[in-house]
Amino acid sequence: METEETLIPYHETDLTGKKVLVLAPHPDDETIGCGGSLVRHRDAGDPVKVVFLTNGAAGDSSGQYSRDQYVAIRQEEAERACTCLGVTDVEFWGYEDRSLAGSRGALRRLIDLLADFRPELVYAPSPMEIHPDHRAAAFLLSDAVRSSDLAFEIAFYEIGQPISVNVLVDISGVLDRRIKALETYESQLKERPYKDVSLALNRYRSITLAGPATHAEGYFLCKASLIRKSGLFSLPFQRVHRLVPGPHESGPLVSVIVRTKTGRSFWPMRCDPWRIRPMPISRSWWSTTGERM
């Protein structure tokens, strides 16, 4: 089996020193997914732009507000949250909540933004997310990447679905500002305990960090060129191969001698249903007359 250090970092990574673009499907995703890292970027003097892709209109389960009232509330909360994070460059694209995947013009708009803003690091939700807008944001970025030749890094962040991360950012020293930003989203904290849940994930992510680290944000970091070459789902967001034992750990070695007149055609037809896997060594085939095939 793979050991721990091959599956999760045991050290903190400093992602500062880059021009940053954040894709947030809804107001609050930027703070839950990467708020602590954004504070660190701004403290380091990095330019940071946050783009809110949808209007968040579907977040009011109580129905006590009109659509326009609720959209205005969410935008005002987002502006205050970004102020807490130190971010002043904010855009609201206003696509309909829960309909990002079918939003006309979103891809062209993102391609133009990437070309104009020229980010060095883009934060976006992972495609493993549960909410359809979160997944749509990941695919929107993937499509934009494959439609351009720009070079930048992508940090896929966690909101509603943990992923297999390859980067940990220590946010212990800026945790108070991240919490303050999250607390501005009063409308959303009435809906779900996002503060408690996200802080629990941040606490969990610090478990492999040495020293005084108490909270961390985890990301799957990759270059845009990797997505352009291999596609979004070529990336090991879940790394299910870690479940597979090594050759020496999978039980006793069994040799199977098959006598057949049909030769090689027997192997895929007869042995695969038995879950017999060829060992990574050469195989010899012999005919019934004793001749090597």
Sequence and secondary structure as in RCSB ss.txt:
>XXXX:A:sequence
METEETLIPYHETDLTGKKVLVLAPHPDDETIGCGGSLVRHRDAGDPVKVVFLTNGAAGDSSGQYSRDQYVAIRQ
EEAERACTCLGVTDVEFWGYEDRSLAGSRGALRRLIDLLADFRPELVYAPSPMEIHPDHRAAAFLLSDAVRSSDL
AFEIAFYEIGQPISVNVLVDISGVLDRRIKALETYESQLKERPYKDVSLALNRYRSITLAGPATHAEGYFLCKAS
LIRKSGLFSLPFQRVHRLVPGPHESGPLVSVIVRTKTGRSFWPMRCDPWRIRPMPISRSWWSTTGERM
>XXXX:A:secstr
   GGGTS SS     SS EEEEESSTTHHHHHHHHHHHHHHHTT  EEEEEEE  GGG SS  S HHHHHHHHH
HHHHHHHHHHT  EEEEEEE TT GGG TTHHHHHHHHHHHH  SEEEEE TT SSHHHHHHHHHHHHHHTT   
  EEEEE SSS    SEEEE GGGHHHHHHHHHT HHHHTTS HHHHHHHHHHHHTTT  TT   EEEEEEEEHH
HHHHH GGGS SS GGGGS  GGGSS         SSGGGHIIIIIGGGT    SS    B TTS B 
